[in-house]
């Protein structure tokens, strides 16, 4: 096993907007190398990470855990339900404690948007922060694995038409992806219920009817209807969602032959996507889940390189 030597070095990973296009492409290529097995890496001395997930997660949480294990990182067990959070301890004080105990990396998901700002600006917190999703803000590691999946398929982003469809207003995936896709040269399109469309999206792409988009999109990226973030739940809308705003078998047949389907998962089957299409030939949903491990390995590798660089310059 070779010593980790990333081609970029990061202090924290909290937003894709902090990265240059070149850095994003470097991470994508490193992730692909991990996936192909052309590089392998193990930390050469003990390094400790803690995964602090204060919102439910399967894919992000466990793929970070798998990525950490593949890199030889020691994982410090943490369970919110049995921690001092239950005594009223703040996120800041939890991370401060983990840092004081010697944890070098903290992967965090929290309902508060931009929770990481206070943490990365604290002189007392020495661990590197990775954003595993901040409320309805951003989801940078999901963005990276989505970009990796598209890049695997097409080898570029320039000129691709990527349609992001669904619960736009509440989606941190949409916010991360629309920014980077536009920066990398893709044409971003939006569709879904108009009440879940925010004016801020118009800066990144145009809104169109779903039945028009399916004919022209190279990538159809569906978003989960986030029941847990809706103050009022419209049963009638959800019942009719697949017919109005989801991809059913008829719409799938109208897609370009080379077009692919994506979804960050978990999929609400027969809501955003007809159940029979979740694992269809053009679906890349399973590939996204697999790519999540390798994308997060690339992120962790860059963080480790950043910490190594900082040590050598002290």
C-alpha positions, 0 to 999 in steps of 0.5 A: 500500500502506498502512502496517501499523496493526494493531488490536492490538499484541503483543510475542510470540505464544506461546500463545492463552491469553495473548490475550483473547477480543476480541483473538482475534476481532480477529485473526480479523477482520483475517485475513479482511480480508487474505483478502478483499483489503479491506486490504493492507499492506507494511512501510515500512522493512526488517524481518527474520524468521527461521523456525527449524523444528527439527521437520518442517513444510510447512504452518506453515513455508511459510505463515509464509514466504508471509505474511512475503513478502506483508507485505514482510518480509525472510526470513533463510535458516536450515537446521538441518542446516547450522547450528551446531545440528550443533555442539551450539549450543542453541536459546537461543544460536541465537536470541541470535545471530539477535537480535544480527544484527538479526533482529526476528522469530523463528518457532520450532518445537521439540520442547521444550514451552514452549521460548519461556519462556527466550527471552521472559524474556531481556533479551539477546534483542530479537527477538519470538518466535512459537511455531510449535509446541512439542512436545506443548504448543500450536500457537497459529497453527494454533488461530487459523486453525482458529477463522477457518475455523469463524467463516467458516462460522458467524459465531459460536462460541456454542453450536456443538458442536465434536468433536475426535477422535483422538490427543488426548494428543499433539496441541498442536492439541487443547490450543490449540483446546479452550481457546479454543473453550470460552472463546468459547462452543462446546461441546467434545466428545472422542472417539478411543482411550481410551489417548490421552485425558488426564484434563486434557481433561475440564475442557474437554468430555465424551468420547463414542463417535464414532458418537454424536458424528457426529449432533450435531457442527457441526464434526468436527475430526480429529487426525493420528495422530502416529506420531513421538510414540508410543514403541510403535507398535501396527500393529493399532490403526492398521490398524483405526483408520478403522473404529473412530475415523475418519470413513469415508463411512458416518459422513460420511453421518450428519453434520448437513447443515450440519456441516463436517470439519476436519483440521490436516493432513497427513492420514494418508489412510484412517486418520483420514479416508477418502481420498475425503472429504479434498476432499469438499463438507463438508471444509474442509481446503484452506480451513484451509491457505489461511487459514493464510497470512492468519491468520499475516499477522494475527499478524505484523501485530500483532507489528510493531505491538507493536514499533512501539509499543515504539519510540515509547515508548522 
